[in-house]
Amino acid sequence: MFAAETVRLRTDWGRSWYNRYFGTMTRASEQSKLTGATFVVFGAFMAAYLFEMQVALLAMLFLSFGDPSAGFVGLRYGRIQIGHKTVEGSLACLAVCLLLSPVTGLPLTVGIPGAITATLAEAIPWRLLNDNITIPLFSGGVMTYLLAHPL
């Protein structure tokens, strides 16, 4: 992904090819920097590398379904702003992540704090970190900790 992004960002032919096939899916803010998809791949790869399978899977599900839910609800119904995010979007993220918590068979005492962490990682306006990285890594880290140190 990083190699493809480098070609897209640094060559005319790479930019032209990318825009022909993927331009309509790219946000205006991503035209001159890495796309969110690159961060998704990196976040998922790191989760798969760092965490046991059930934790990595749930962290990736939080990213795959919770984050888009926050974006959709926040843009469509969001009224209460928190930086460039909305309370309504964050509540949607939390609801979806809570619904996903039992999917992998992890104890709810692990999945629920993971869902809350994923929601916070999505809601906090990180200056240097993309939420496509913070959601799986932070939620996976909390769940891994809780598996090793049960309440």
C-alpha positions as CSV (number, residue, x, y, z in Angstrom):
1,M,0.0,0.0,0.0
2,F,2.8,2.4,0.9
3,A,4.5,1.7,-2.4
4,A,1.3,2.3,-4.4
5,E,0.6,5.5,-2.5
6,T,4.1,6.7,-3.2
7,V,3.6,6.2,-6.9
8,R,0.2,7.8,-6.8
9,L,1.5,10.9,-4.9
10,R,4.8,11.3,-6.7
11,T,4.1,10.5,-10.4
12,D,1.7,11.9,-12.9
13,W,0.9,8.5,-14.5
14,G,0.3,7.0,-11.0
15,R,-2.0,9.9,-10.1
16,S,-3.8,9.6,-13.4
17,W,-4.3,5.8,-13.1
18,Y,-5.5,6.1,-9.5
19,N,-8.0,8.9,-10.2
20,R,-9.4,7.0,-13.2
21,Y,-10.2,3.9,-11.0
22,F,-10.5,5.2,-7.5
23,G,-10.8,9.0,-7.7
24,T,-14.6,9.0,-6.9
25,M,-13.9,7.1,-3.7
26,T,-11.2,9.5,-2.5
27,R,-11.9,12.4,-0.2
28,A,-10.7,15.8,-1.4
29,S,-8.4,16.0,1.7
30,E,-6.7,12.7,0.6
31,Q,-5.8,13.9,-2.9
32,S,-2.3,15.0,-1.8
33,K,-1.7,12.7,1.2
34,L,-2.1,9.1,2.2
35,T,-5.6,7.7,2.0
36,G,-7.6,6.3,4.8
37,A,-7.4,2.9,3.1
38,T,-3.6,2.8,3.6
39,F,-4.1,3.4,7.3
40,V,-6.8,0.7,7.5
41,V,-4.4,-1.8,6.0
42,F,-1.6,-0.8,8.3
43,G,-3.9,-0.8,11.4
44,A,-5.3,-4.2,10.5
45,F,-1.8,-5.6,9.8
46,M,-0.5,-4.4,13.1
47,A,-3.5,-5.8,15.0
48,A,-3.0,-9.2,13.3
49,Y,0.7,-9.1,14.1
50,L,0.4,-7.9,17.7
51,F,-2.7,-9.6,19.1
52,E,-4.1,-13.1,19.4
53,M,-6.6,-14.0,16.7
54,Q,-9.9,-13.3,18.7
55,V,-8.6,-9.9,19.9
56,A,-7.3,-8.9,16.4
57,L,-10.5,-9.9,14.8
58,L,-12.7,-8.0,17.2
59,A,-10.4,-4.9,16.9
60,M,-10.7,-5.1,13.1
61,L,-14.5,-5.5,13.3
62,F,-14.6,-2.3,15.5
63,L,-12.6,-0.5,12.8
64,S,-14.6,-2.0,9.9
65,F,-18.1,-1.4,11.2
66,G,-17.8,1.1,14.2
67,D,-15.8,3.7,12.4
68,P,-18.0,3.9,9.2
69,S,-21.1,3.9,11.4
70,A,-19.7,7.0,13.2
71,G,-19.0,8.7,10.0
72,F,-22.4,7.9,8.4
73,V,-24.5,8.9,11.4
74,G,-22.3,11.9,12.3
75,L,-22.5,13.3,8.8
76,R,-26.2,12.5,8.3
77,Y,-27.6,13.2,11.8
78,G,-24.8,14.8,13.8
79,R,-25.7,18.1,15.5
80,I,-23.5,18.2,18.6
81,Q,-19.9,18.8,17.5
82,I,-16.8,17.7,19.3
83,G,-14.0,19.1,17.1
84,H,-14.7,17.7,13.6
85,K,-16.6,14.7,15.1
86,T,-20.2,14.5,16.5
87,V,-21.7,13.0,19.7
88,E,-24.3,11.2,17.5
89,G,-21.5,9.6,15.4
90,S,-19.6,8.5,18.5
91,L,-22.8,7.0,20.0
92,A,-23.4,5.1,16.7
93,C,-19.8,3.8,16.9
94,L,-20.3,2.7,20.5
95,A,-23.6,1.0,19.7
96,V,-22.2,-1.0,16.8
97,C,-19.0,-1.9,18.7
98,L,-21.0,-3.1,21.7
99,L,-23.2,-5.2,19.4
100,L,-20.0,-6.7,17.9
101,S,-18.4,-7.4,21.3
102,P,-19.7,-11.0,21.8
103,V,-19.0,-12.0,18.1
104,T,-15.5,-13.6,18.7
105,G,-16.4,-15.3,22.0
106,L,-14.2,-13.1,24.1
107,P,-15.7,-12.4,27.6
108,L,-17.9,-9.3,27.7
109,T,-15.6,-8.0,30.5
110,V,-13.0,-7.8,27.7
111,G,-15.2,-6.9,24.7
112,I,-17.1,-4.1,26.3
113,P,-14.1,-2.2,27.4
114,G,-12.6,-2.8,24.0
115,A,-15.7,-1.3,22.4
116,I,-15.5,1.7,24.6
117,T,-11.8,2.2,23.8
118,A,-12.5,1.9,20.1
119,T,-15.2,4.6,20.4
120,L,-12.8,6.9,22.3
121,A,-10.1,6.2,19.7
122,E,-12.5,7.2,17.0
123,A,-13.8,10.3,18.8
124,I,-10.6,11.8,19.9
125,P,-9.2,14.2,17.3
126,W,-5.6,12.9,17.1
127,R,-3.2,15.4,15.6
128,L,-0.6,12.9,14.4
129,L,-2.5,9.6,14.4
130,N,-5.2,8.4,12.1
131,D,-8.2,6.7,13.8
132,N,-7.8,3.8,11.3
133,I,-4.7,3.0,13.3
134,T,-5.7,4.0,16.8
135,I,-9.0,2.1,16.8
136,P,-7.6,-1.4,16.3
137,L,-4.3,-0.8,18.2
138,F,-5.8,0.9,21.3
139,S,-8.9,-1.4,21.5
140,G,-6.7,-4.5,20.9
141,G,-4.2,-3.3,23.5
142,V,-6.9,-2.9,26.1
143,M,-8.5,-6.2,25.4
144,T,-5.1,-8.0,25.5
145,Y,-4.4,-6.4,28.9
146,L,-7.8,-7.4,30.2
147,L,-7.3,-11.0,29.1
148,A,-4.0,-11.1,30.9
149,H,-5.3,-9.3,34.0
150,P,-9.0,-10.3,34.4
151,L,-11.2,-8.0,36.6
